[in-house]
Amino acid sequence: MQLDDQPLALLGTLLGTSGDSPAGAVIVEAGRITQVLVSPDARQLPPRQLQAAYVAPGFVDLQVNGAFGHEVDDSAAALVALARSLPATGVTTFLPTLVSRAPERYPRCFAAFDVARAATKVDRLAARPLGLHLEGPLLSPARAGAHDAAAIAGATAASLNQLADPGRVALVTLAPERRDALMLITHLRARGIAVSLGHTDASFDAFTAGVDAGATLATHVWNAMSPLHHRAPGATGAALIDDRVTALAIADGVHTHPAAFALAVRAKGPDRLGLVTDAVAAAGTAAGTITALAGRPVSTDGGSARLQDGTLAGSTLTMDQAVRNACRLGALSPASAVHMATTVPARAMGWLDAGPLLRPGAAADLVLLDADLHVQATLVGGRVAFQRPPA
């Protein structure tokens, strides 16, 4: 038996239980949580132990375009390298995200994902890529952001419907005001694909119609969507007020003013507001690094990622930093911020049966955090995928 297969106790304040945040231990064996103990007696614990200020479920990121120099594109090797890098940020489950591109480029990206997903199933040091997130191309030309305008202009509901293979695609972001988009939402949901509304110039009523059709998420609320006005609430107002919608937010202090993030917390509550990074390959690299997003050069100044014309192109955020920022910007407790990075996105995708709660039987995808919410260790399937070296 290898060391990683022996029972392991993770000790600290437990974040991700169904109630308060008690001090305790999570016992892991054979890739699963077997016990969650509150104030355990030392005699209940196996000799192999890891201790930190907090023990939490592994983070779930529904929007990852890349990180650490690795882009989500047509390279399986880059996707595997990305999956192996993410546990250092506490992420154990993620959706590789493809921004809008020419139709002929998607098959190679899909093939790369197939290879990478198969590789990570046997690589227990890698975060789990549970499916692709197609962010576009059926988006609003008026809210394209860093997406390719030509790909958006040429997209149709029929072409996106052909791309959205439920064997690969877990989530689609689209603009509900595009022609036949409402019918497409219904078709995608019937095939088990989640739909998020984003990069949209929709009115309040048009956004709500998209939710009525089956959309349940809003992609990076506030950003790349019609703004909130007191006489025309737009997509932003609809996303914030509709309890059927889980709004996803980029808590980097760049994409939104801190007050806008705090307002989203107050409007949605930590139970309907999820954290995403929208990270690109520039995330985790040094300032001045030039990477790419769907073939377009992206540079980072250390705090943001931008196209050559200054347009924001995703973020340089990591999920552990997003959790820390959420506490600071939204005046949230560590338990609430971790909830927004774990249970909220998992529930929005229908994944709660497998986790990420601290409960017996759940997959042992876990993260240990210090008192300042920095990652100390991450487990994927019960194995230590990342451990911070001693200072």
N, C-alpha and C positions, 0 to 999 in steps of 0.2 A: 504494500500500500504506500502510495506517495504521501509526502507530508501534507499536501493540499487536500487529500482525501480524508484526513483524520478530522474528528470533531473539533470545532473551533468556537470559542466564545468571543463575542464582540461586546465590550462593556462601555457604557456611557449613558448620558441622558438620551432617552429613546424618542426620536421624532418620526412620526408616521404611524403611530398607534391610533386606535379609534377614539381615544379619550385625551387625557392630559399627556404631559411629557415627563414620565417618571424616570428616575435612575434605574438602570437594569442591565440585562444582558440578552443578546440574541444568540441562540445556539444554532450553528450551521453544520450540516452533515450531508454528504452525498448530493451537494448542489442545491439543497433546500433548507429553508428555515424549519427546524424541528421544534424549537421552544422559544417563547418570549417570556423572560422572567423579570419580575419587578423586585428590586432589593434582594437579589438571590443570596443564599448561603454559599460560601465558598465551596462547600462539599458538593453543590449541584453543578459545578462548572468543570469542564474538561481542562486538562493542563495547558493545552494550546490556547492562547488568548491574545487579543489585540484590544487596546484601550484608547479611547479618545474622549473629548468633551461630549461629542454627540455621535449617535449611531442613527443613520437615516436610510430610507430606501434609495437605490440608485436613481440618479436624475434621468429624466426623459426629455429629449429635445426633438421637437417635431419639425424643425427647420434648420438644417445644416447644409450649407452650400460648400463647405470645406473648412479646413483649419490646419495650422501648423505646416503650411505650404502645400497641402494636398487638396485638390479641387474635385468636387463631384462632377465628373464628366464621363469620358469614354475609356478611362483607364481603371481596370480592376485592381492593379497594384496600388494606385493612389487611394482607392476606396478602402482597401484592406489596411493600408498605412493610417488612414484617417480613423478607422474603427479601433485600431490599436492605440492611437494617441488620445482618444476621448476619455478613457478612464482616469487619466491624470486630472481631468476637470470634474470628475464625479459622475460623468454620463455613462450609463450602462445600456440604454436603449435610445435609438435615434432613427430619424427618417432622413436619408440622403435626399437632398432637394435639388431638382433640376429647374433652373430658370428658363424662360422662353428662349427657344432656338429654332433654327430652320427645321422643317419636318424630316429631312433626310438625315439629321444628326441624332435623332432619338434612338433608332435601332442599335447603334453602337453603344450608346449609353446604357440601354437596357441590357445588352449582352454583358457589359462590364459589371453591372449590378448583379446579374445572375451568378457570375463567377465569384464575385466578392462575397455575396450572401452565403454561397456554399462553403467558401473558405472560412468564414467567420463562425459557421456552425460547429466546426471542429477546432476552432482557435478560441480557447476559453480565456485568453488574455485580451480579447477585443470586445468592444461594445457591440450590441446586437442591432444590425440594420433590418428592421422589421418590414420595411417596404419603402417604396419611393414616394416622395412628395413632389407632384408636378405643380410647380408654381407658374401657371400659365400653360399655354400661350393665349388662352381666351380671356384676356384682360382688357381694361380700358386704355385706349391710346392716350387719353388725357392724363392717366395716372401710371404711366409705364415705369417711372423711376429709372433704374439701371437696366431694365429689360430691353431686348432688341425690338425696336419699334416695327421693323419689317415683319418679324415673326408674329407679333401681335396683330398687325393689320391683316395678315394672310390667314389667321386662325379662324376656324369655324367650329361650331358645336359638333358637327359630324366628324371633323378631323380629330378633335380632342377625344371624342367617344371611342375612336379607333385606337388611340394611344393608351387609353386607360384600361389596361389589362389588369383585372383584379388579382391575378397571380403575382403581379409585381407592384402595382400601385396601391398604396394605402390611403393617400390623401391627395385631393386636387384643390388648388386655389383658382378661382375664376371670378369674373365680374358678372353679377346677375343681370345687368342691363344689356349684355350682348345678346344678339339674336339667337333664339332657341335655347338660351342658357337655362331657363327654368325647367324645360323639358329634360335637358341634359342632367340637371341636378337630380331629378327624379330617377332617371336611368342609372346614374352612378350609385345612388343610395340603394337602389334595388339590387345592385351587384356587390354590395358590401364595401363600397369605397366612400370614405368620409369626404365631405365637401366643406371648404372654407371660403368665405367671401373676402376678396382683397384686391388690391390694385384696381379699385372701382371708383367710378364717378357717379354711382347710383344715388338717387334721391332716397330719403327716408323710406318712402313707400316701396320703391323698387328693391331696396335691400331687404325689407321685411318680406316681400314676395319671395325672395330667394330663401329666406328662412322657412317660410310656409311650404316651399317646395322640398325642403329637407336638409338644407345647409345648417350646420351646427357650430361652426367656428368662424372667427374673424381673424384674418391674417394681419399681423402687426398693426393692431388698432392704433388709430391716429395717423399712421403713416400710409401714404399712397392710397388715400381714400377721401371722398368728399368730406369737407370739414364740418364741425359742429357750429351752427349759427342759431340764434334764438328763434328765428322764424323759419329756418330751413335746416333741421337737425342733421340732414345728410346721412351718409353711411356710418360716420363716426357716432352720431347720436343714436342711431338704430342699434349698433353693436353694443353700446354702453347700456342701453335701457332694456333690451330684450333678454329675459332670463333664460330663453332657450339657447342663447349663444354663449359659447366659451370664447372669450376674447383672448388673443395671444399678444403679448407685449414684449418689446425689446427694451429691457431695463438697463440701458447703457448711459443714460444721461445725455446722449447725443441725439438719438432719434426722436425723443420727446423731452420737453422741459420737465424738470422734476415735478412741477405742479400738475402737469398733464398726467404723469404716471400716478401721482397721488390721487387725482380725481378719478382715474380709472379704478383704482383700488376701492375708493369710496362708492363708486357706482356699481361695480360688479361684485365687490367683496372678494376675499381670497379664495372663495369656492368656485368662482366663475371667471377668474382671471388667471391665465397660465403664462409661464415664462418660456420664451424661446430666445435663441441667440441670433438667428439669421446670419450665423458666422460664415465668412468666406475664407478662402485659402490664406488670406493675409492675417487672420486671427492667430495669435500666438507667435507672430514673427516680429522682427525688429522694425522700428519706425524707418520708413524709406524703402521698405521691401516692395518690389513690384511682383504681383501675381496676376492671375487671370480669373475672369468670370465669363464663362461661355465664349471664350475667345477674345474678350475685351480686356485691355490692361487695367489693373486696379492697383492703386498705391495706398499705403497706410502711413498716417502721421503718428501712429502709436495709440490713438484714441478712436479713430474712425478709418473706414475704407472708402475710397472714392474713385470714380472714373476721372479721366483726364480733364473733363469740364467741371469737376467739383461735385457732381451728383453723388450722393451717398449710394454705395454699392454693397449692400449687406452691412455687416458689422465686424468688429474685431473682438466681440464679446465672447467670453467662455461662460458656461452655465454656473460654475461656482462663483464667478464674479457677479453674474446676474442675481444669484441668491443674496449675496452680500449687498448688492445695490438695492434690491427690493426692500431689505430691512431698513436701509438708510433713506431711500427716496420715498417709500410708502409708509414709514414708521411701523413696520411689521415686526412681529416676533420671529425668531429663527424657525419655529414650528410652522408659522403661516407661510413664510417664504419657501421653505422646503416643500410644503404642501403644494404650492403653485408650480414647483419644478418636478413634481412626482405624480401625486394622485390626480390633480386637475387635468394635465394632458393625457394621462393614461385613461382616465374615465371618459374623456371626450372621444377617444379612439376606441372605446369598448374593450380595453385591455385589463380591467381591474380584476378579472378572475385569476389572472396570473400574477398580479402585483399591481403597483409597488407599495403595498402596505407591509408593515412589520407584523406578520402573522404566520403561525405554523402552516406549512404546506406551500407557502409562496416561494418562488425562485429566490435563491440567495444572491440577488443583485443588490449590493449594499455599498454605502459610502460612510467612512468615518471622517469626522470634521473636528478641527480644533475649536477653541472658544471663539475665535474670530471667523469661523466658517471657512477655513482653508482646508482643502482635501489632504487627509493624512494617509488614507488607504481606500482602495475601491476593489470590491469583489464582484466578479461576474460568474454566475453559476457556482458560487461557493469558492472559487479560486481567486487568489490575490492577483488582480490584473495590474495594480499600481500600488506602490508603497513609497511614501516620501522618505528619502534618506535622512538619517539623523543630522541635526544641524551641527 
